[in-house]
Amino acid sequence: MANRFRAESRDLVTTLSQEGLFVLDLDPAAHFTDLLPAAWQASLRAYRSAGYDPDRWNALMQRIAAERGTPIRPFCCFNDMRLVDRPATTGPAPTTAELDAARTHSRVEPAGGHEFIACRYCMHVVSEGDALVVSVTGDTAYLPVHALEAHLVALEDLLVRAAGGREVPIGALTGFAERVAEPVA
């Protein structure tokens, strides 16, 4: 969370981000697009309250890690860089048929492993020309590779359904990832 709105950090020139708590109550009968306004508000709350004393934070994480017997790391991060590197799209929205046709070009490409990962799950979104590139890094001790792949496929399905006006209630998505959890070819 960027925290340059506070007087003590306003003039800093550095990478400045801190964890924030994002909480969203899910109504199983709601559709994905129904949740977007509440998610936006939850994001703003997290941004406003993300400042903390790093020394106290580190001490707290060390204490909890010792109590649990396992390292404590941030669980999730999301980095959407599309607004930085891509101008706003103009013209009509794609049709349902165009969205479905675009999915035939989708692919999941394993990128290899990392020696150390700071987050259990991190999603990075960029655009490459007309393509949307979603990178997911996950700690496979918690999320096996096939589950990360299935998550990407399920996420694409959720977004394409929403964009095409074919949403299903969030509650109907329970178990979807497990149904497609076999490794993606």
C-alpha positions as CSV (number, residue, x, y, z in Angstrom):
1,M,0.0,0.0,0.0
2,A,1.5,3.4,-1.0
3,N,1.5,5.7,2.0
4,R,2.7,9.0,0.6
5,F,-0.4,10.8,1.8
6,R,1.0,11.2,5.3
7,A,3.2,14.3,6.1
8,E,6.2,12.2,7.2
9,S,6.3,10.2,4.0
10,R,4.9,12.7,1.5
11,D,8.4,13.9,0.2
12,L,10.1,10.5,0.2
13,V,11.6,9.2,-3.1
14,T,11.8,5.5,-2.7
15,T,9.9,2.3,-3.1
16,L,7.3,2.6,-0.4
17,S,4.8,-0.1,0.2
18,Q,3.4,-1.8,3.3
19,E,0.9,-4.6,3.9
20,G,-2.7,-3.7,4.6
21,L,-5.7,-5.8,5.8
22,F,-8.3,-6.3,3.0
23,V,-11.6,-7.6,4.3
24,L,-14.6,-8.4,2.1
25,D,-17.8,-10.1,3.2
26,L,-19.0,-12.5,0.6
27,D,-22.7,-13.1,0.0
28,P,-23.0,-16.5,-1.8
29,A,-26.0,-15.2,-3.7
30,A,-24.1,-12.2,-5.1
31,H,-22.5,-12.0,-8.5
32,F,-18.8,-11.0,-8.9
33,T,-19.8,-7.6,-10.3
34,D,-22.1,-7.0,-7.3
35,L,-19.0,-7.2,-5.1
36,L,-16.9,-4.7,-6.9
37,P,-18.2,-1.5,-5.1
38,A,-17.7,-3.2,-1.7
39,A,-14.2,-4.4,-2.8
40,W,-13.3,-0.9,-3.9
41,Q,-14.3,0.5,-0.5
42,A,-12.4,-2.3,1.3
43,S,-9.3,-1.5,-0.7
44,L,-9.6,2.2,0.3
45,R,-9.9,1.2,3.9
46,A,-6.8,-1.0,3.6
47,Y,-4.8,1.8,1.9
48,R,-5.7,4.3,4.6
49,S,-4.6,2.1,7.4
50,A,-1.5,0.4,5.9
51,G,1.1,2.5,7.8
52,Y,2.9,0.8,10.6
53,D,6.2,0.8,12.5
54,P,8.3,-1.8,10.7
55,D,10.3,-2.7,13.8
56,R,7.2,-3.5,15.8
57,W,5.8,-5.4,12.8
58,N,8.9,-7.5,12.5
59,A,8.9,-8.2,16.3
60,L,5.3,-9.3,16.1
61,M,5.9,-11.5,13.1
62,Q,8.9,-13.1,14.8
63,R,6.9,-13.7,18.0
64,I,3.9,-15.3,16.1
65,A,6.3,-17.4,14.0
66,A,8.0,-18.7,17.2
67,E,4.6,-19.5,18.7
68,R,3.4,-21.3,15.6
69,G,6.7,-22.9,14.7
70,T,6.5,-21.7,11.1
71,P,7.6,-18.5,9.3
72,I,5.0,-15.8,8.9
73,R,4.9,-14.1,5.5
74,P,2.3,-11.9,3.9
75,F,-0.4,-14.1,2.4
76,C,-1.3,-12.2,-0.7
77,C,-0.3,-9.3,-2.9
78,F,-1.8,-7.9,-6.0
79,N,0.0,-5.5,-8.4
80,D,-2.0,-4.1,-11.3
81,M,0.3,-2.2,-13.6
82,R,-2.1,-1.7,-16.5
83,L,-2.9,1.9,-15.7
84,V,0.9,2.6,-15.8
85,D,1.8,1.1,-19.1
86,R,-1.5,1.2,-21.1
87,P,-3.8,4.0,-22.2
88,A,-7.5,3.7,-21.6
89,T,-9.3,1.6,-24.2
90,T,-11.7,3.3,-26.6
91,G,-14.4,1.8,-28.7
92,P,-17.2,-0.7,-28.1
93,A,-16.8,-3.4,-25.5
94,P,-16.1,-6.9,-27.0
95,T,-19.1,-9.1,-27.7
96,T,-19.6,-12.4,-25.9
97,A,-18.5,-14.2,-29.0
98,E,-15.4,-12.1,-29.2
99,L,-14.6,-12.8,-25.5
100,D,-15.1,-16.6,-26.0
101,A,-12.9,-16.5,-29.2
102,A,-10.2,-14.6,-27.3
103,R,-10.1,-17.4,-24.7
104,T,-8.8,-19.8,-27.3
105,H,-5.5,-17.9,-27.3
106,S,-5.1,-18.2,-23.5
107,R,-2.4,-20.3,-22.1
108,V,-0.8,-21.1,-18.8
109,E,3.0,-21.1,-18.9
110,P,4.9,-22.4,-15.8
111,A,7.8,-20.0,-15.2
112,G,10.0,-22.2,-12.9
113,G,10.7,-21.9,-9.2
114,H,12.3,-19.5,-6.8
115,E,14.6,-20.2,-4.0
116,F,12.7,-17.9,-1.6
117,I,9.2,-16.4,-1.9
118,A,8.1,-13.5,0.3
119,C,4.4,-14.0,-0.2
120,R,2.3,-17.2,-0.4
121,Y,0.4,-15.8,-3.3
122,C,1.2,-12.8,-5.6
123,M,-0.6,-11.7,-8.7
124,H,0.9,-9.2,-11.2
125,V,-1.1,-7.9,-14.1
126,V,0.3,-6.1,-17.1
127,S,-0.6,-5.7,-20.7
128,E,1.4,-6.7,-23.7
129,G,-0.1,-5.2,-26.8
130,D,-3.7,-6.3,-26.8
131,A,-3.0,-9.2,-24.4
132,L,-3.6,-9.2,-20.7
133,V,-0.7,-11.0,-18.9
134,V,-1.5,-12.3,-15.4
135,S,1.5,-13.7,-13.5
136,V,1.0,-15.6,-10.3
137,T,3.7,-16.6,-7.9
138,G,2.8,-18.9,-5.2
139,D,4.4,-20.8,-2.4
140,T,3.9,-24.4,-3.4
141,A,4.1,-25.6,0.2
142,Y,0.7,-24.0,0.5
143,L,-0.6,-23.9,-3.1
144,P,0.5,-26.7,-5.4
145,V,1.4,-25.8,-9.0
146,H,-1.8,-27.5,-10.4
147,A,-3.9,-25.4,-8.0
148,L,-2.3,-22.2,-9.1
149,E,-2.9,-23.2,-12.7
150,A,-6.5,-24.1,-12.0
151,H,-6.9,-20.8,-10.2
152,L,-5.8,-18.9,-13.3
153,V,-8.3,-20.8,-15.5
154,A,-11.1,-20.2,-13.0
155,L,-10.3,-16.5,-12.7
156,E,-10.4,-16.1,-16.5
157,D,-13.7,-17.9,-16.6
158,L,-15.1,-15.7,-13.8
159,L,-14.0,-12.5,-15.6
160,V,-15.2,-13.6,-19.1
161,R,-18.5,-14.6,-17.6
162,A,-18.8,-11.2,-15.9
163,A,-17.8,-9.2,-19.0
164,G,-20.3,-11.2,-21.1
165,G,-23.2,-10.8,-18.7
166,R,-23.2,-14.6,-18.0
167,E,-22.3,-14.5,-14.3
168,V,-23.3,-17.1,-11.8
169,P,-23.6,-16.4,-8.0
170,I,-20.4,-16.5,-6.1
171,G,-21.7,-19.5,-4.1
172,A,-22.0,-21.5,-7.3
173,L,-18.2,-21.1,-7.8
174,T,-17.4,-23.2,-4.7
175,G,-15.5,-26.2,-5.7
176,F,-14.8,-24.9,-9.3
177,A,-11.1,-24.8,-8.8
178,E,-11.1,-28.4,-7.4
179,R,-13.1,-29.5,-10.5
180,V,-10.4,-28.1,-12.8
181,A,-7.4,-28.8,-10.4
182,E,-5.7,-31.3,-12.7
183,P,-2.6,-29.9,-14.3
184,V,-3.3,-27.6,-17.3
185,A,-1.9,-29.0,-20.6
